[in-house]
Amino acid sequence: MRRNPTPWNANEPGRNWHLDVFFGLHYDLHAGAKDTELGAALTDEHLRAELEKVRPDWVQCDCKGHAGWTSWPTAVGSTSPGMVRDALRIHRDVTRDLGLPLVMHYSGVWDNRAIELHPDWARVGPPGEPAGKEGFVTGGTCNLSGYTDELMIPQLLELIEKYDVDGFWVDGENWAVRACYCGRCTAAFTAETGIAEIPAAPDAPHWAEWAAFHRRLFAAHVRKYTDAVHAAKPSCLVCSNWMYTVGQPDAITVPVDYLSGDFSWSWGLNSSLIEGRFMDGRGLSWNLMAWGFTTTEGGMGGWTFKPVAHLCQEAASVIALGGAFQIYDNPQRSGHLTNWHQDTLAEVARFCRARQPWCQGTESVPQAAVLHSASHFYAHAGEVLMANWQGAQAPVNGALHALLENGCQVDVRAEDDLMAHIGEYKLVLIPEQTNPPDALKAAVRAYVEAGGIVILSGANVAADWGDLAGVTPDGEAKDGYFYVQVGREATTLKGPRQPVALAGAGAVRVAMRQQEPGYNDTDQPVITLNRVGAGAVLALHSAFFSHFAATHYPRTRALVGELLDLLAPDFQVAMDAPARLHLMLRRKGNLLIAHLFNTGSAHPTGPQQSIVEAVPPVGPVTLRITLAHRPKTVYLAPRMEGLTWEWRDGVLAATVAAVGILDSVVVEA
């Protein structure tokens, strides 16, 4: 086998099979010490029949879960005593016959069995931390221990050698990392930074340096096993689950081959909306995985399989952004695949395949960008170093939803990605992002002076961006609720709110004590507008989008619509539709594709009812698309009916009678 090419090209055609996949299946068991029937009921015939029913592009199957026991006969680790038949061998033989890549679900940082056998490999908590405080992750390993070199890499290479596997989807990784206080880590930190005082909590001095040190250790861990896999088999791809996604918005330096994550089993759509847009801008192929089952009960119990409509809606949120989609199903402990589950998966696969020609291989058309800043994120991520499920991304989520619900096409970009592409956007929104680096501030100023439109929000705007926003701080930030005019009504907002003095900007809205415009007004500007060069800066001097993420108040959404009307960014598409219909504007060759994604539900959802049973159609929906020349044709995919259009004076007006879960207005030049 040839050695790892240098430099590594993650998007190398012919080597990276993930570039060409669209729909996949994921089966895992997390084998344990108490299993008794692993693989007992799995046969070549059964697996082949179920895979041929669904017809995926790739398959991921069980290998080693968080418990650390393998479901295959390993010579370098701990095979579950309940392994009856080598199910991995059956998966390999069948997928090879069907021409499908086979990927291993392998738990990395989280490995209870490894720690049981090698206590010195375990992550050590801070002094005084009670045993078991790690919570959900109970078997976190230390990234300076022998775990990566002595167990993980040998097992990955064993899997390549014995089964010729095609990839590793490494689970239990960045989201399982915790700060480790063992002698190895504390000594290495002091040697690297010169800091002798080790912080015990996020509010202690030098926590930022301590957290960054552990992020570097994690990256080194992933690089080490990725390099080993690539050296052994270059076409064997490596993905570390959730690495370089919203929970780890670093610049990409480790040679992983693609990005992936399994979004939440409940309210997964909310996860996919932000994750898909962020992953789509990172320069690597990507996929998102929906759990095929869900629960509203505590303790991760009482699972029930999702209906077709629910899974199709989650699929649509991914494929419309150009990503690949996979679904996670639990085999029975014996390896048997529940037949009716596979029937459901096959129906979802048909939904995706019908839309594949207009989804796969598309690129985003830049219109509005929302910044997701690593500088802000890591300053607020807290005790979990890569906090996928913490609140640090709340303002980004709120900004994304506020724009989507106003019919905008939106990308979510990391700092470096935004600075490299900022000139392509009609509007840039920076929502409550603290600690802006000087390079970002310079890029934003140049963008505005050249004619760009920027929306800034947060109590920090006057201090961090005051010269650009045309304001100065005027006293201390205020907590509590206040009101802002929307039309003839008002919406409720929440602090912290920074009082400002105008220094070139004009007031767009003032704070209100109660909810009667013109009667409860104060003289305190809360939304300001500053003209800079050929561009404009609109500033909202409160935690505006964090509050919207938590509330989704319709009047707050309407206020954002009024502000967009004031700014009038030169968007290519204007959409007349309810807030639940989202626009994804994509391009593929000579096709301009306006995906219309319906996020509604026929039955009201809530904390005790999270299942989408049906998605009621939305319509009629009208799009106005700026086009210099009359298009060759316009049609609605995949139905090929239900659309009328006309082009006049550089504007295409297209009306869709009714939008299902995902319908696409396709404009052929």
URQUI-V594165 format. One record per residue. N is the residue number from 1. RES is the residue in three letters. BURIAL is I if it has 9 or more other ideal C-beta (glycine too) atoms within 8 Angstrom, else O. D_LAST is the distance of its C-alpha to the last C-alpha in whole Angstrom. Layout:
BEGIN
[[N:RES:BURIAL:D_LAST] [N:RES:BURIAL:D_LAST]]
END
This chain:
BEGIN
[[1:MET:O:46] [2:ARG:O:44] [3:ARG:O:45] [4:ASN:O:42] [5:PRO:I:40] [6:THR:O:40] [7:PRO:O:38] [8:TRP:O:37] [9:ASN:O:33] [10:ALA:I:32] [11:ASN:I:29] [12:GLU:O:30] [13:PRO:O:28] [14:GLY:O:31] [15:ARG:O:33] [16:ASN:I:31] [17:TRP:I:31] [18:HIS:I:30] [19:LEU:O:26] [20:ASP:O:25] [21:VAL:I:27] [22:PHE:I:26] [23:PHE:I:29] [24:GLY:I:32] [25:LEU:I:36] [26:HIS:I:39] [27:TYR:I:42] [28:ASP:I:45] [29:LEU:I:49] [30:HIS:I:50] [31:ALA:I:53] [32:GLY:I:57] [33:ALA:I:60] [34:LYS:O:61] [35:ASP:I:59] [36:THR:O:61] [37:GLU:I:58] [38:LEU:I:55] [39:GLY:I:54] [40:ALA:I:56] [41:ALA:I:54] [42:LEU:I:51] [43:THR:O:51] [44:ASP:O:48] [45:GLU:O:48] [46:HIS:I:47] [47:LEU:I:45] [48:ARG:I:43] [49:ALA:O:43] [50:GLU:I:41] [51:LEU:I:39] [52:GLU:O:38] [53:LYS:I:37] [54:VAL:I:35] [55:ARG:O:33] [56:PRO:I:32] [57:ASP:I:31] [58:TRP:I:34] [59:VAL:I:37] [60:GLN:I:39] [61:CYS:I:43] [62:ASP:I:46] [63:CYS:I:48] [64:LYS:I:50] [65:GLY:I:50] [66:HIS:I:51] [67:ALA:I:55] [68:GLY:I:54] [69:TRP:I:56] [70:THR:I:54] [71:SER:I:53] [72:TRP:I:53] [73:PRO:O:57] [74:THR:I:56] [75:ALA:O:59] [76:VAL:O:58] [77:GLY:I:58] [78:SER:I:59] [79:THR:I:58] [80:SER:I:58] [81:PRO:O:62] [82:GLY:I:60] [83:MET:I:58] [84:VAL:I:59] [85:ARG:I:56] [86:ASP:I:54] [87:ALA:I:50] [88:LEU:I:49] [89:ARG:I:50] [90:ILE:I:48] [91:HIS:I:45] [92:ARG:I:45] [93:ASP:I:46] [94:VAL:I:43] [95:THR:I:40] [96:ARG:I:41] [97:ASP:O:41] [98:LEU:I:38] [99:GLY:O:36] [100:LEU:I:36] [101:PRO:I:36] [102:LEU:I:39] [103:VAL:I:40] [104:MET:I:43] [105:HIS:I:43] [106:TYR:I:46] [107:SER:I:47] [108:GLY:I:48] [109:VAL:I:50] [110:TRP:I:51] [111:ASP:I:54] [112:ASN:I:57] [113:ARG:I:59] [114:ALA:I:58] [115:ILE:I:60] [116:GLU:O:63] [117:LEU:O:64] [118:HIS:I:63] [119:PRO:O:64] [120:ASP:O:63] [121:TRP:I:60] [122:ALA:I:59] [123:ARG:I:58] [124:VAL:O:61] [125:GLY:O:60] [126:PRO:I:62] [127:PRO:O:66] [128:GLY:O:67] [129:GLU:O:64] [130:PRO:O:65] [131:ALA:O:64] [132:GLY:O:61] [133:LYS:O:59] [134:GLU:I:56] [135:GLY:O:55] [136:PHE:O:53] [137:VAL:I:52] [138:THR:O:56] [139:GLY:I:56] [140:GLY:I:54] [141:THR:I:55] [142:CYS:I:56] [143:ASN:I:53] [144:LEU:I:56] [145:SER:I:58] [146:GLY:I:58] [147:TYR:I:56] [148:THR:I:53] [149:ASP:O:55] [150:GLU:O:57] [151:LEU:I:55] [152:MET:I:52] [153:ILE:I:51] [154:PRO:I:53] [155:GLN:I:52] [156:LEU:I:48] [157:LEU:I:50] [158:GLU:I:52] [159:LEU:I:49] [160:ILE:I:47] [161:GLU:O:50] [162:LYS:O:51] [163:TYR:I:48] [164:ASP:I:45] [165:VAL:I:43] [166:ASP:I:39] [167:GLY:I:39] [168:PHE:I:41] [169:TRP:I:40] [170:VAL:I:43] [171:ASP:I:43] [172:GLY:I:46] [173:GLU:I:45] [174:ASN:I:44] [175:TRP:I:45] [176:ALA:I:48] [177:VAL:I:49] [178:ARG:I:52] [179:ALA:I:54] [180:CYS:I:57] [181:TYR:I:60] [182:CYS:I:62] [183:GLY:O:64] [184:ARG:I:61] [185:CYS:I:59] [186:THR:I:61] [187:ALA:O:63] [188:ALA:I:59] [189:PHE:I:58] [190:THR:I:61] [191:ALA:O:61] [192:GLU:O:57] [193:THR:I:57] [194:GLY:O:61] [195:ILE:I:61] [196:ALA:O:64] [197:GLU:O:64] [198:ILE:I:61] [199:PRO:I:60] [200:ALA:O:60] [201:ALA:O:58] [202:PRO:O:55] [203:ASP:O:57] [204:ALA:O:59] [205:PRO:O:59] [206:HIS:I:56] [207:TRP:I:54] [208:ALA:O:51] [209:GLU:I:53] [210:TRP:I:54] [211:ALA:I:51] [212:ALA:I:49] [213:PHE:I:51] [214:HIS:I:51] [215:ARG:I:47] [216:ARG:O:47] [217:LEU:I:50] [218:PHE:I:47] [219:ALA:I:45] [220:ALA:I:47] [221:HIS:I:48] [222:VAL:I:44] [223:ARG:I:44] [224:LYS:I:47] [225:TYR:I:47] [226:THR:I:43] [227:ASP:I:44] [228:ALA:I:47] [229:VAL:I:44] [230:HIS:I:42] [231:ALA:O:45] [232:ALA:I:46] [233:LYS:I:43] [234:PRO:I:40] [235:SER:O:38] [236:CYS:I:39] [237:LEU:I:37] [238:VAL:I:39] [239:CYS:I:37] [240:SER:I:40] [241:ASN:I:39] [242:TRP:I:38] [243:MET:I:38] [244:TYR:I:36] [245:THR:I:34] [246:VAL:I:35] [247:GLY:I:39] [248:GLN:I:39] [249:PRO:I:36] [250:ASP:I:38] [251:ALA:O:36] [252:ILE:I:36] [253:THR:O:38] [254:VAL:I:40] [255:PRO:I:38] [256:VAL:I:37] [257:ASP:I:34] [258:TYR:I:32] [259:LEU:I:32] [260:SER:I:33] [261:GLY:I:35] [262:ASP:I:37] [263:PHE:I:36] [264:SER:I:39] [265:TRP:O:40] [266:SER:O:41] [267:TRP:O:38] [268:GLY:I:36] [269:LEU:I:33] [270:ASN:I:34] [271:SER:I:34] [272:SER:I:31] [273:LEU:I:29] [274:ILE:I:30] [275:GLU:I:31] [276:GLY:I:27] [277:ARG:I:26] [278:PHE:I:28] [279:MET:I:28] [280:ASP:I:25] [281:GLY:I:25] [282:ARG:I:28] [283:GLY:O:26] [284:LEU:I:28] [285:SER:I:27] [286:TRP:I:28] [287:ASN:I:29] [288:LEU:I:31] [289:MET:I:34] [290:ALA:I:35] [291:TRP:I:39] [292:GLY:I:39] [293:PHE:I:42] [294:THR:I:43] [295:THR:I:46] [296:THR:I:48] [297:GLU:O:51] [298:GLY:O:52] [299:GLY:O:53] [300:MET:O:50] [301:GLY:O:52] [302:GLY:O:51] [303:TRP:I:48] [304:THR:O:46] [305:PHE:O:43] [306:LYS:I:40] [307:PRO:I:38] [308:VAL:I:35] [309:ALA:I:33] [310:HIS:I:34] [311:LEU:I:33] [312:CYS:I:30] [313:GLN:I:29] [314:GLU:I:30] [315:ALA:I:28] [316:ALA:I:25] [317:SER:I:26] [318:VAL:I:26] [319:ILE:I:23] [320:ALA:I:20] [321:LEU:I:21] [322:GLY:I:20] [323:GLY:I:24] [324:ALA:I:26] [325:PHE:I:29] [326:GLN:I:32] [327:ILE:I:35] [328:TYR:I:39] [329:ASP:I:41] [330:ASN:I:45] [331:PRO:I:47] [332:GLN:I:50] [333:ARG:I:53] [334:SER:I:54] [335:GLY:I:50] [336:HIS:I:50] [337:LEU:I:46] [338:THR:I:46] [339:ASN:O:45] [340:TRP:O:43] [341:HIS:I:42] [342:GLN:I:40] [343:ASP:I:39] [344:THR:I:37] [345:LEU:I:35] [346:ALA:I:34] [347:GLU:I:33] [348:VAL:I:31] [349:ALA:I:30] [350:ARG:O:28] [351:PHE:I:26] [352:CYS:I:25] [353:ARG:I:24] [354:ALA:O:22] [355:ARG:I:20] [356:GLN:I:20] [357:PRO:O:17] [358:TRP:I:15] [359:CYS:I:18] [360:GLN:I:19] [361:GLY:O:18] [362:THR:I:16] [363:GLU:O:16] [364:SER:I:17] [365:VAL:I:15] [366:PRO:I:18] [367:GLN:I:20] [368:ALA:I:23] [369:ALA:I:26] [370:VAL:I:29] [371:LEU:I:32] [372:HIS:I:34] [373:SER:I:37] [374:ALA:I:39] [375:SER:I:42] [376:HIS:I:42] [377:PHE:I:41] [378:TYR:I:44] [379:ALA:I:46] [380:HIS:I:46] [381:ALA:I:46] [382:GLY:O:50] [383:GLU:O:52] [384:VAL:I:49] [385:LEU:I:47] [386:MET:I:44] [387:ALA:I:44] [388:ASN:I:41] [389:TRP:O:43] [390:GLN:I:44] [391:GLY:O:43] [392:ALA:I:42] [393:GLN:I:38] [394:ALA:I:39] [395:PRO:I:38] [396:VAL:I:34] [397:ASN:I:34] [398:GLY:I:35] [399:ALA:I:33] [400:LEU:I:30] [401:HIS:I:31] [402:ALA:I:31] [403:LEU:I:28] [404:LEU:I:26] [405:GLU:I:28] [406:ASN:I:27] [407:GLY:I:23] [408:CYS:I:22] [409:GLN:I:20] [410:VAL:I:23] [411:ASP:I:24] [412:VAL:I:28] [413:ARG:I:29] [414:ALA:I:32] [415:GLU:I:34] [416:ASP:O:33] [417:ASP:I:29] [418:LEU:I:29] [419:MET:I:31] [420:ALA:O:28] [421:HIS:I:25] [422:ILE:I:26] [423:GLY:O:25] [424:GLU:O:21] [425:TYR:I:22] [426:LYS:I:22] [427:LEU:I:26] [428:VAL:I:28] [429:LEU:I:31] [430:ILE:I:34] [431:PRO:I:36] [432:GLU:I:40] [433:GLN:I:39] [434:THR:I:43] [435:ASN:O:44] [436:PRO:I:41] [437:PRO:O:41] [438:ASP:O:42] [439:ALA:O:39] [440:LEU:I:37] [441:LYS:I:38] [442:ALA:O:38] [443:ALA:I:34] [444:VAL:I:33] [445:ARG:I:35] [446:ALA:O:33] [447:TYR:I:30] [448:VAL:I:32] [449:GLU:I:33] [450:ALA:I:30] [451:GLY:O:28] [452:GLY:I:28] [453:ILE:I:29] [454:VAL:I:31] [455:ILE:I:33] [456:LEU:I:36] [457:SER:I:39] [458:GLY:I:42] [459:ALA:I:46] [460:ASN:I:45] [461:VAL:I:43] [462:ALA:I:46] [463:ALA:O:47] [464:ASP:I:44] [465:TRP:I:42] [466:GLY:I:44] [467:ASP:O:44] [468:LEU:I:40] [469:ALA:I:40] [470:GLY:I:43] [471:VAL:I:46] [472:THR:O:49] [473:PRO:I:51] [474:ASP:O:53] [475:GLY:O:56] [476:GLU:O:55] [477:ALA:I:52] [478:LYS:I:53] [479:ASP:O:53] [480:GLY:O:52] [481:TYR:O:50] [482:PHE:I:49] [483:TYR:I:47] [484:VAL:I:44] [485:GLN:I:43] [486:VAL:I:40] [487:GLY:O:40] [488:ARG:O:43] [489:GLU:I:44] [490:ALA:I:44] [491:THR:I:43] [492:THR:I:45] [493:LEU:I:45] [494:LYS:I:47] [495:GLY:I:48] [496:PRO:I:49] [497:ARG:I:48] [498:GLN:I:49] [499:PRO:I:50] [500:VAL:I:49] [501:ALA:O:50] [502:LEU:I:48] [503:ALA:O:47] [504:GLY:O:45] [505:ALA:I:43] [506:GLY:O:43] [507:ALA:I:43] [508:VAL:I:41] [509:ARG:I:43] [510:VAL:I:46] [511:ALA:I:48] [512:MET:I:50] [513:ARG:O:53] [514:GLN:O:52] [515:GLN:O:50] [516:GLU:O:50] [517:PRO:I:48] [518:GLY:O:50] [519:TYR:O:53] [520:ASN:I:53] [521:ASP:I:51] [522:THR:O:52] [523:ASP:O:52] [524:GLN:O:50] [525:PRO:I:47] [526:VAL:I:45] [527:ILE:I:41] [528:THR:I:41] [529:LEU:I:38] [530:ASN:I:38] [531:ARG:O:37] [532:VAL:I:36] [533:GLY:O:35] [534:ALA:O:32] [535:GLY:I:31] [536:ALA:I:33] [537:VAL:I:35] [538:LEU:I:36] [539:ALA:I:38] [540:LEU:I:40] [541:HIS:I:43] [542:SER:I:44] [543:ALA:I:43] [544:PHE:I:40] [545:PHE:I:38] [546:SER:I:40] [547:HIS:I:42] [548:PHE:I:39] [549:ALA:I:38] [550:ALA:O:42] [551:THR:O:41] [552:HIS:I:38] [553:TYR:I:39] [554:PRO:O:37] [555:ARG:I:39] [556:THR:I:38] [557:ARG:I:34] [558:ALA:I:34] [559:LEU:I:36] [560:VAL:I:33] [561:GLY:I:31] [562:GLU:I:33] [563:LEU:I:33] [564:LEU:I:29] [565:ASP:O:29] [566:LEU:I:31] [567:LEU:I:30] [568:ALA:O:26] [569:PRO:I:24] [570:ASP:O:21] [571:PHE:I:19] [572:GLN:O:15] [573:VAL:I:16] [574:ALA:O:19] [575:MET:I:20] [576:ASP:O:23] [577:ALA:I:25] [578:PRO:O:28] [579:ALA:O:29] [580:ARG:I:29] [581:LEU:I:25] [582:HIS:I:24] [583:LEU:I:20] [584:MET:I:18] [585:LEU:I:15] [586:ARG:I:14] [587:ARG:I:11] [588:LYS:I:11] [589:GLY:O:9] [590:ASN:O:6] [591:LEU:I:6] [592:LEU:I:8] [593:ILE:I:11] [594:ALA:I:14] [595:HIS:I:17] [596:LEU:I:20] [597:PHE:I:23] [598:ASN:I:26] [599:THR:I:29] [600:GLY:O:32] [601:SER:I:35] [602:ALA:O:37] [603:HIS:I:40] [604:PRO:O:41] [605:THR:O:41] [606:GLY:O:44] [607:PRO:O:46] [608:GLN:O:48] [609:GLN:I:44] [610:SER:I:41] [611:ILE:I:40] [612:VAL:I:37] [613:GLU:I:38] [614:ALA:O:35] [615:VAL:I:32] [616:PRO:O:32] [617:PRO:O:28] [618:VAL:I:27] [619:GLY:O:26] [620:PRO:O:24] [621:VAL:I:22] [622:THR:I:20] [623:LEU:I:17] [624:ARG:I:16] [625:ILE:I:13] [626:THR:I:13] [627:LEU:I:9] [628:ALA:O:10] [629:HIS:O:8] [630:ARG:O:8] [631:PRO:I:5] [632:LYS:O:5] [633:THR:O:7] [634:VAL:I:9] [635:TYR:I:12] [636:LEU:I:15] [637:ALA:I:16] [638:PRO:O:18] [639:ARG:O:20] [640:MET:O:17] [641:GLU:O:19] [642:GLY:O:20] [643:LEU:I:17] [644:THR:O:17] [645:TRP:I:14] [646:GLU:O:14] [647:TRP:I:12] [648:ARG:O:15] [649:ASP:O:16] [650:GLY:O:13] [651:VAL:I:14] [652:LEU:I:12] [653:ALA:I:15] [654:ALA:I:15] [655:THR:I:18] [656:VAL:I:19] [657:ALA:O:23] [658:ALA:I:24] [659:VAL:I:23] [660:GLY:O:25] [661:ILE:I:26] [662:LEU:I:22] [663:ASP:I:19] [664:SER:I:16] [665:VAL:I:13] [666:VAL:I:10] [667:VAL:I:6] [668:GLU:I:4] [669:ALA:O:0]]
END
